[in-house]
């Protein structure tokens, strides 16, 4: 008898984090190749720090979101009702 597993959707925040991580790796690799071919190190000053700033922002947001979700699961933060327009806590 086959078991039917529910296919879980990936969280959107994980998709964003994965996409930015892959994009940063691609930009860094291409920058290294072009810097080696042209012997010009100017991309180190602009392109690479910009990519890592974006990656740092996405990583920080992801960990902040995960921390808040875990605190709600542990009961340290009150859950908010999405239907509540004032954003007050339920309870």
C-alpha positions, 0 to 999 in steps of 0.5 A: 500500500502506497503512502501519500505524503503531503507535499509541503510548500517551501516558505517564501522566506526560504525561497528568497534566502536561497535565491539571494545566496545563489545570486551572490555566489554567481556574482562573486564567481563571475567577478573573480573570473573577470578580475582574473582576465582583465587584471582590474580589481575595481569590482571588489569595491562596488559589486561584491560588497553590494551583493553581500549587503543584500545577503546580510539583510536577507539572512538577518530578516530570516533569522529574526522571523525564525526567532519570532516564530519559535518564541510564539511556539514556546509561548513566550510571545502572544499570537496576534489575530490576523483578523484583528485590525489593531494588531492586538494580542489574542488572549 
